[in-house]
Amino acid sequence: MSGLNIRKWFHLFWTTLLIGSAGGVAAGLALQGISGAVSFHSLTDSFLYALILFGYGMLVSVYSQLGFFAYLILNYMGFGVFPRKIWQYIQLALAVISLFDLIFLRSFVGGERSLISDLTLGLSILFSAIAVAYFKVRETNASAWIPTFFFMTGITIVEMIGVLRIGVDNATLFIVVPLIACNAFQILRLHHIVRPAAGSSG
């Protein structure tokens, strides 16, 4: 961990902040293009709307970073309590349970939820997690697959609990896009931040 320093974390914070902002703007403009829910009467209205989206994306980014550091602490404690292999199996099991709960249990137990909406959301998170884990393994090693997959599924879903309780698809999309973008960026940058000076990445 000798490669760890405040400058690198500071750089990660600001770049993640920008990615979250860009994700918020992209999600907001996409929803506006699809639904046209907001009426613009002048160029100033459009600018203010984009500014609100930018600020919203920043808030999601900060929330994502809190979740990321919580995951790092959880992962550190997990390795301290369980053997490495057991802890990886636990993470994989938690990831599967989280996805199953998101896709099926909310619809069947909650009753009023749309299975199609939950299935679309769950598959989007699943495919995003698989893609991010693939690139993480390419940059590091095979042992990074399960922790990355768990972070991109289990932790992302936990971070979404608040908006999932609202049950509004537009609100969910509003947070999912910048959240996944921020989480993916952070986990893919992690080994660059903590890389030992001697060379091998973790």
C-alpha positions in Angstrom: 0.0 0.0 0.0 3.0 2.3 -0.3 1.5 3.8 -3.4 -1.4 5.2 -1.3 -1.4 9.0 -0.8 -3.8 11.8 -0.2 -3.2 13.3 -3.7 -4.4 10.2 -5.4 -7.6 10.0 -3.3 -8.2 13.7 -3.9 -7.9 13.1 -7.6 -10.3 10.2 -7.4 -12.8 12.3 -5.4 -12.9 15.1 -8.0 -12.9 12.9 -11.1 -15.7 10.8 -9.6 -17.6 14.0 -8.8 -17.4 15.0 -12.5 -18.4 11.6 -13.7 -21.4 11.7 -11.4 -22.4 15.1 -12.7 -22.1 14.0 -16.3 -24.1 10.9 -15.5 -26.8 13.0 -13.9 -27.0 15.4 -16.8 -27.1 12.5 -19.3 -29.9 10.7 -17.4 -31.9 13.9 -17.0 -31.7 14.9 -20.6 -32.5 11.3 -21.7 -35.6 11.3 -19.5 -36.6 14.8 -20.8 -36.2 13.6 -24.4 -38.4 10.6 -23.7 -41.1 12.1 -21.6 -40.8 15.8 -22.1 -42.0 16.3 -18.5 -40.4 19.7 -18.0 -41.5 22.7 -20.1 -38.8 25.2 -21.1 -40.0 28.7 -21.8 -36.5 30.2 -22.4 -32.9 29.4 -22.7 -32.4 30.4 -19.1 -34.9 27.6 -18.1 -32.8 25.1 -20.0 -29.6 26.3 -18.4 -31.1 26.1 -14.9 -32.4 22.6 -15.6 -29.0 21.4 -16.8 -27.4 23.1 -13.7 -29.9 21.3 -11.4 -29.0 18.0 -13.1 -25.3 18.7 -12.7 -25.7 19.4 -9.0 -27.9 16.3 -8.6 -25.2 14.1 -10.2 -22.7 15.6 -7.8 -24.8 14.5 -4.8 -25.2 11.0 -6.2 -21.4 10.9 -6.7 -20.8 11.8 -3.0 -23.3 9.1 -2.0 -21.5 6.6 -4.3 -18.2 7.5 -2.7 -19.6 7.0 0.8 -20.7 3.5 -0.3 -17.3 2.8 -1.9 -15.5 3.6 1.3 -18.0 1.6 3.3 -17.3 -1.3 1.0 -13.5 -1.0 1.5 -14.0 -1.2 5.2 -16.4 -4.1 4.9 -13.9 -5.9 2.6 -11.0 -5.3 5.0 -13.0 -6.7 7.9 -14.2 -9.6 5.8 -10.6 -10.7 5.0 -9.8 -10.3 8.7 -12.6 -12.5 9.9 -12.9 -15.2 7.2 -10.3 -17.1 5.0 -9.9 -15.4 1.6 -11.8 -18.2 -0.3 -14.7 -18.2 2.2 -15.1 -14.4 2.1 -15.2 -14.5 -1.7 -18.0 -17.1 -1.6 -19.9 -15.0 0.9 -19.6 -12.0 -1.4 -20.8 -14.0 -4.4 -23.8 -15.3 -2.4 -24.7 -11.8 -1.2 -24.5 -10.5 -4.8 -26.9 -13.3 -6.0 -29.3 -12.7 -3.1 -29.4 -9.0 -3.8 -30.1 -9.5 -7.5 -32.8 -12.1 -6.7 -34.5 -9.8 -4.2 -34.4 -6.8 -6.6 -35.7 -8.7 -9.6 -38.3 -11.1 -8.1 -39.1 -10.7 -4.4 -40.1 -7.0 -4.7 -42.6 -7.8 -7.4 -44.0 -11.0 -5.8 -44.1 -9.9 -2.2 -44.8 -6.2 -2.8 -47.6 -7.0 -5.2 -47.9 -3.6 -6.9 -44.4 -3.6 -8.5 -44.0 -4.3 -12.2 -41.9 -7.4 -12.8 -40.8 -5.9 -16.2 -39.4 -2.8 -14.5 -37.6 -4.7 -11.9 -36.3 -7.3 -14.4 -35.0 -4.5 -16.6 -33.3 -2.8 -13.7 -31.8 -6.0 -12.3 -30.5 -7.1 -15.7 -29.0 -3.7 -16.3 -27.1 -3.9 -13.0 -26.1 -7.5 -13.7 -24.7 -6.9 -17.2 -22.9 -3.7 -15.9 -21.4 -5.7 -13.1 -20.2 -8.4 -15.4 -18.6 -5.9 -17.8 -16.9 -4.0 -15.1 -15.6 -7.2 -13.4 -14.3 -8.3 -16.8 -12.2 -5.2 -17.3 -11.1 -5.3 -13.6 -9.7 -8.8 -14.1 -8.0 -7.7 -17.4 -6.2 -5.0 -15.5 -5.4 -7.0 -12.3 -6.0 -10.7 -11.8 -8.7 -13.3 -11.7 -9.2 -13.0 -7.9 -10.7 -9.5 -8.5 -13.7 -10.8 -10.3 -15.9 -11.7 -7.3 -15.2 -8.6 -5.2 -15.8 -6.3 -8.2 -19.0 -8.2 -9.1 -20.2 -8.0 -5.5 -19.5 -4.2 -5.3 -21.3 -3.5 -8.6 -24.3 -5.5 -7.6 -24.8 -5.9 -3.8 -23.4 -2.5 -2.8 -25.0 -0.7 -5.7 -28.4 -2.1 -4.8 -27.9 -1.2 -1.1 -27.1 2.4 -2.2 -30.4 2.4 -4.2 -32.7 1.3 -1.4 -34.0 4.8 -0.8 -35.1 5.4 -4.4 -36.3 1.8 -4.8 -38.8 2.5 -1.9 -40.2 5.4 -3.9 -41.1 3.0 -6.7 -41.0 5.5 -9.5 -39.1 4.3 -12.6 -38.0 7.8 -13.7 -36.6 8.5 -10.2 -34.8 5.1 -10.3 -33.2 5.8 -13.7 -32.2 9.2 -12.4 -30.0 7.7 -9.7 -29.0 4.4 -11.4 -27.1 6.0 -14.3 -24.7 8.3 -12.3 -24.5 5.7 -9.5 -23.3 2.9 -11.8 -21.0 5.2 -13.6 -19.4 6.4 -10.4 -19.1 2.9 -8.8 -17.6 1.5 -12.0 -15.0 4.3 -12.2 -14.0 3.9 -8.6 -13.6 0.2 -8.5 -11.6 0.3 -11.8 -9.3 3.0 -10.4 -8.8 1.4 -7.0 -5.8 -0.7 -8.0 -4.1 2.3 -9.5 -4.4 4.2 -6.2 -3.2 1.4 -3.9 -0.7 -0.1 -6.3 2.5 -1.0 -4.4 5.6 0.9 -5.5 7.3 -2.3 -6.4 4.9 -3.2 -9.1 2.2 -5.8 -8.8 -1.4 -4.6 -8.9 -4.1 -5.8 -6.5 
